[in-house]
Amino acid sequence: MAKVAIRFAESALADLESIRAWYGEQNVPEVGERLIGEIVASIEALADHPDMGRIVPEFDQPFLRELIRPPFRVVYRRDPKHVRIVRVWRSERLLNVPDDDAP
């Protein structure tokens, strides 16, 4: 199987920056950097294994999947040739995809 391209929605990039900022404000920036590194490593694995995430239970659509990296969930849209990272949220949050992130 060929690798798929990985793309990031603006919302996902903003989420990662918010994670970095929050841990910085808590005076533990190294924790934020470690968590972001783990999240990015999980996302990179999607290039070879785009279906490794589970279907997002709130929507029950096979193209909308998520990786759980406690305490975060990485929500992505799976298309035939690419994966689009939509959100990176705290695991307990329910998903609400903004209209401007539609493919």
C-alpha positions in Angstrom: 0.0 0.0 0.0 1.3 3.5 -0.9 1.7 6.2 1.7 -1.0 8.7 1.9 -0.4 12.4 2.3 -1.1 14.1 5.6 -2.6 17.5 5.7 -3.6 19.8 8.6 -6.7 21.9 8.9 -6.1 25.3 10.4 -8.2 24.2 13.4 -5.8 21.4 14.2 -2.8 23.6 13.9 -4.4 26.1 16.3 -5.2 23.2 18.7 -1.5 22.2 18.8 -0.5 25.7 19.4 -3.1 26.0 22.2 -1.7 22.9 23.8 1.8 24.3 23.7 0.7 27.6 25.1 -1.4 26.1 28.0 1.5 23.9 29.2 3.8 26.9 28.9 1.4 28.9 31.1 1.4 26.1 33.6 5.3 26.5 33.8 5.8 23.0 32.4 6.6 23.7 28.7 8.6 20.4 28.5 5.4 18.4 29.2 3.6 20.2 26.3 6.5 19.6 24.0 6.6 15.9 24.9 2.9 15.5 24.4 3.0 17.4 21.0 5.9 15.2 20.0 3.9 12.0 20.8 0.8 13.4 18.9 2.9 14.2 15.9 4.5 10.7 15.9 1.0 9.2 15.9 0.0 11.4 13.1 3.0 10.5 11.0 2.1 6.8 11.4 -1.1 7.5 9.6 0.9 7.9 6.3 1.5 4.1 6.4 -1.6 3.1 8.3 -4.4 5.6 7.6 -7.2 3.3 8.9 -5.5 2.7 12.3 -7.8 5.1 14.1 -11.2 4.1 15.3 -14.4 5.6 13.7 -15.5 8.7 15.7 -18.4 7.4 17.8 -20.3 10.7 17.7 -20.7 10.5 13.9 -20.3 6.8 13.1 -19.0 7.6 9.6 -16.2 5.4 8.2 -14.2 8.4 6.8 -14.1 10.3 10.1 -11.6 8.6 12.5 -9.6 9.4 15.6 -6.5 8.4 17.4 -6.5 8.4 21.2 -3.3 9.8 22.7 -4.3 10.4 26.3 -5.3 13.0 27.3 -5.9 14.0 23.7 -7.9 12.7 20.7 -6.6 13.4 17.2 -9.6 13.6 14.8 -9.0 13.1 11.1 -10.8 12.7 7.9 -9.7 9.7 5.8 -9.9 10.0 2.1 -8.5 7.6 -0.5 -5.2 9.5 -1.1 -4.8 11.6 2.0 -5.5 12.1 5.7 -6.7 15.5 6.9 -6.1 16.2 10.6 -9.2 18.1 11.7 -8.8 18.6 15.5 -6.6 17.7 18.4 -8.7 17.9 21.6 -8.9 16.7 25.1 -10.3 13.2 25.0 -13.4 14.0 27.0 -14.6 16.7 24.5 -17.3 15.9 22.0 -16.6 16.6 18.3 -18.1 19.6 16.5 -16.5 20.1 13.1 -16.6 23.8 12.0 -18.0 24.4 8.6 -14.8 26.1 7.4 -12.9 22.8 7.9 -15.1 20.9 5.4 -13.1 19.4 2.6 
